[in-house]
Amino acid sequence: MRIEARSLIVRYGKTFAVAGASAEVEPGTVLAVVGPNGSGKSSLVKAIAGLVPASGEILFGGRPERPARIG
């Protein structure tokens, strides 16, 4: 199933953890998210999984999974 994240923003209070990240992962492929500590890797994955509030679009198989909102 294709997974798409478009213009994701994750904030904790007034601090941005992710600012406008986008990614597309096709079935059968692997995506690695690399970067230093505190660069937002875990927050990006948590936003895609619906574990933290976020703004932007998240699509699974071309369909919106849930409305993404900053909480």
mmCIF file of the C-alpha atoms, coordinates in Angstrom:
data_MODEL
# 
_entry.id   MODEL 
# 
loop_
_atom_site.group_PDB 
_atom_site.id 
_atom_site.type_symbol 
_atom_site.label_atom_id 
_atom_site.label_alt_id 
_atom_site.label_comp_id 
_atom_site.label_asym_id 
_atom_site.label_entity_id 
_atom_site.label_seq_id 
_atom_site.pdbx_PDB_ins_code 
_atom_site.Cartn_x 
_atom_site.Cartn_y 
_atom_site.Cartn_z 
_atom_site.occupancy 
_atom_site.B_iso_or_equiv 
_atom_site.pdbx_formal_charge 
_atom_site.auth_seq_id 
_atom_site.auth_comp_id 
_atom_site.auth_asym_id 
_atom_site.auth_atom_id 
_atom_site.pdbx_PDB_model_num 
ATOM 1  C CA . MET A 1 1  ? 0.000  0.000  0.000  1.00 0.00 ? 1  MET A CA 1 
ATOM 2  C CA . ARG A 1 2  ? 1.352  3.422  -0.961 1.00 0.00 ? 2  ARG A CA 1 
ATOM 3  C CA . ILE A 1 3  ? 1.907  5.808  1.953  1.00 0.00 ? 3  ILE A CA 1 
ATOM 4  C CA . GLU A 1 4  ? 2.078  9.547  1.390  1.00 0.00 ? 4  GLU A CA 1 
ATOM 5  C CA . ALA A 1 5  ? 2.786  12.352 3.820  1.00 0.00 ? 5  ALA A CA 1 
ATOM 6  C CA . ARG A 1 6  ? 2.433  15.883 2.481  1.00 0.00 ? 6  ARG A CA 1 
ATOM 7  C CA . SER A 1 7  ? 3.547  19.075 4.194  1.00 0.00 ? 7  SER A CA 1 
ATOM 8  C CA . LEU A 1 8  ? 3.453  17.568 7.684  1.00 0.00 ? 8  LEU A CA 1 
ATOM 9  C CA . ILE A 1 9  ? 3.956  19.886 10.613 1.00 0.00 ? 9  ILE A CA 1 
ATOM 10 C CA . VAL A 1 10 ? 4.365  18.610 14.169 1.00 0.00 ? 10 VAL A CA 1 
ATOM 11 C CA . ARG A 1 11 ? 4.652  20.993 17.102 1.00 0.00 ? 11 ARG A CA 1 
ATOM 12 C CA . TYR A 1 12 ? 5.140  20.495 20.790 1.00 0.00 ? 12 TYR A CA 1 
ATOM 13 C CA . GLY A 1 13 ? 3.857  23.703 22.264 1.00 0.00 ? 13 GLY A CA 1 
ATOM 14 C CA . LYS A 1 14 ? 5.470  26.521 20.272 1.00 0.00 ? 14 LYS A CA 1 
ATOM 15 C CA . THR A 1 15 ? 8.423  24.356 19.200 1.00 0.00 ? 15 THR A CA 1 
ATOM 16 C CA . PHE A 1 16 ? 8.404  22.825 15.727 1.00 0.00 ? 16 PHE A CA 1 
ATOM 17 C CA . ALA A 1 17 ? 9.582  19.203 15.634 1.00 0.00 ? 17 ALA A CA 1 
ATOM 18 C CA . VAL A 1 18 ? 8.711  18.741 11.938 1.00 0.00 ? 18 VAL A CA 1 
ATOM 19 C CA . ALA A 1 19 ? 8.178  21.680 9.596  1.00 0.00 ? 19 ALA A CA 1 
ATOM 20 C CA . GLY A 1 20 ? 6.672  20.803 6.228  1.00 0.00 ? 20 GLY A CA 1 
ATOM 21 C CA . ALA A 1 21 ? 8.015  17.285 5.644  1.00 0.00 ? 21 ALA A CA 1 
ATOM 22 C CA . SER A 1 22 ? 6.772  15.234 2.687  1.00 0.00 ? 22 SER A CA 1 
ATOM 23 C CA . ALA A 1 23 ? 7.468  11.630 1.702  1.00 0.00 ? 23 ALA A CA 1 
ATOM 24 C CA . GLU A 1 24 ? 6.068  8.930  -0.574 1.00 0.00 ? 24 GLU A CA 1 
ATOM 25 C CA . VAL A 1 25 ? 6.682  5.229  -0.070 1.00 0.00 ? 25 VAL A CA 1 
ATOM 26 C CA . GLU A 1 26 ? 5.630  2.764  -2.754 1.00 0.00 ? 26 GLU A CA 1 
ATOM 27 C CA . PRO A 1 27 ? 4.711  -0.836 -1.927 1.00 0.00 ? 27 PRO A CA 1 
ATOM 28 C CA . GLY A 1 28 ? 7.781  -3.061 -1.711 1.00 0.00 ? 28 GLY A CA 1 
ATOM 29 C CA . THR A 1 29 ? 10.177 -0.193 -1.046 1.00 0.00 ? 29 THR A CA 1 
ATOM 30 C CA . VAL A 1 30 ? 12.004 0.922  2.073  1.00 0.00 ? 30 VAL A CA 1 
ATOM 31 C CA . LEU A 1 31 ? 12.399 4.507  3.265  1.00 0.00 ? 31 LEU A CA 1 
ATOM 32 C CA . ALA A 1 32 ? 15.104 5.431  5.752  1.00 0.00 ? 32 ALA A CA 1 
ATOM 33 C CA . VAL A 1 33 ? 14.766 8.618  7.777  1.00 0.00 ? 33 VAL A CA 1 
ATOM 34 C CA . VAL A 1 34 ? 18.178 9.671  9.042  1.00 0.00 ? 34 VAL A CA 1 
ATOM 35 C CA . GLY A 1 35 ? 19.439 12.684 10.934 1.00 0.00 ? 35 GLY A CA 1 
ATOM 36 C CA . PRO A 1 36 ? 20.943 13.813 14.202 1.00 0.00 ? 36 PRO A CA 1 
ATOM 37 C CA . ASN A 1 37 ? 19.235 13.591 17.578 1.00 0.00 ? 37 ASN A CA 1 
ATOM 38 C CA . GLY A 1 38 ? 16.362 16.038 17.870 1.00 0.00 ? 38 GLY A CA 1 
ATOM 39 C CA . SER A 1 39 ? 15.833 16.474 14.127 1.00 0.00 ? 39 SER A CA 1 
ATOM 40 C CA . GLY A 1 40 ? 12.219 15.179 14.155 1.00 0.00 ? 40 GLY A CA 1 
ATOM 41 C CA . LYS A 1 41 ? 12.617 11.615 12.854 1.00 0.00 ? 41 LYS A CA 1 
ATOM 42 C CA . SER A 1 42 ? 10.469 10.007 15.557 1.00 0.00 ? 42 SER A CA 1 
ATOM 43 C CA . SER A 1 43 ? 7.928  12.830 15.436 1.00 0.00 ? 43 SER A CA 1 
ATOM 44 C CA . LEU A 1 44 ? 7.542  12.307 11.680 1.00 0.00 ? 44 LEU A CA 1 
ATOM 45 C CA . VAL A 1 45 ? 6.877  8.586  12.089 1.00 0.00 ? 45 VAL A CA 1 
ATOM 46 C CA . LYS A 1 46 ? 4.550  9.184  15.042 1.00 0.00 ? 46 LYS A CA 1 
ATOM 47 C CA . ALA A 1 47 ? 2.550  11.716 12.989 1.00 0.00 ? 47 ALA A CA 1 
ATOM 48 C CA . ILE A 1 48 ? 2.162  9.252  10.114 1.00 0.00 ? 48 ILE A CA 1 
ATOM 49 C CA . ALA A 1 49 ? 1.046  6.578  12.598 1.00 0.00 ? 49 ALA A CA 1 
ATOM 50 C CA . GLY A 1 50 ? -1.480 8.994  14.144 1.00 0.00 ? 50 GLY A CA 1 
ATOM 51 C CA . LEU A 1 51 ? 0.204  9.015  17.550 1.00 0.00 ? 51 LEU A CA 1 
ATOM 52 C CA . VAL A 1 52 ? 0.818  12.773 17.735 1.00 0.00 ? 52 VAL A CA 1 
ATOM 53 C CA . PRO A 1 53 ? -1.260 15.700 16.455 1.00 0.00 ? 53 PRO A CA 1 
ATOM 54 C CA . ALA A 1 54 ? -0.040 17.104 13.128 1.00 0.00 ? 54 ALA A CA 1 
ATOM 55 C CA . SER A 1 55 ? -1.175 19.279 10.266 1.00 0.00 ? 55 SER A CA 1 
ATOM 56 C CA . GLY A 1 56 ? -0.817 18.331 6.612  1.00 0.00 ? 56 GLY A CA 1 
ATOM 57 C CA . GLU A 1 57 ? -2.016 15.309 4.652  1.00 0.00 ? 57 GLU A CA 1 
ATOM 58 C CA . ILE A 1 58 ? -1.489 11.621 5.347  1.00 0.00 ? 58 ILE A CA 1 
ATOM 59 C CA . LEU A 1 59 ? -2.743 9.147  2.749  1.00 0.00 ? 59 LEU A CA 1 
ATOM 60 C CA . PHE A 1 60 ? -2.739 5.362  2.755  1.00 0.00 ? 60 PHE A CA 1 
ATOM 61 C CA . GLY A 1 61 ? -3.414 3.886  -0.675 1.00 0.00 ? 61 GLY A CA 1 
ATOM 62 C CA . GLY A 1 62 ? -4.432 7.337  -1.936 1.00 0.00 ? 62 GLY A CA 1 
ATOM 63 C CA . ARG A 1 63 ? -7.090 7.820  0.719  1.00 0.00 ? 63 ARG A CA 1 
ATOM 64 C CA . PRO A 1 64 ? -6.857 10.159 3.690  1.00 0.00 ? 64 PRO A CA 1 
ATOM 65 C CA . GLU A 1 65 ? -6.289 8.159  6.852  1.00 0.00 ? 65 GLU A CA 1 
ATOM 66 C CA . ARG A 1 66 ? -7.520 10.823 9.202  1.00 0.00 ? 66 ARG A CA 1 
ATOM 67 C CA . PRO A 1 67 ? -7.704 14.583 9.275  1.00 0.00 ? 67 PRO A CA 1 
ATOM 68 C CA . ALA A 1 68 ? -4.312 15.785 10.485 1.00 0.00 ? 68 ALA A CA 1 
ATOM 69 C CA . ARG A 1 69 ? -4.557 18.712 12.876 1.00 0.00 ? 69 ARG A CA 1 
ATOM 70 C CA . ILE A 1 70 ? -2.378 20.437 15.390 1.00 0.00 ? 70 ILE A CA 1 
ATOM 71 C CA . GLY A 1 71 ? -4.017 19.722 18.727 1.00 0.00 ? 71 GLY A CA 1 
# 
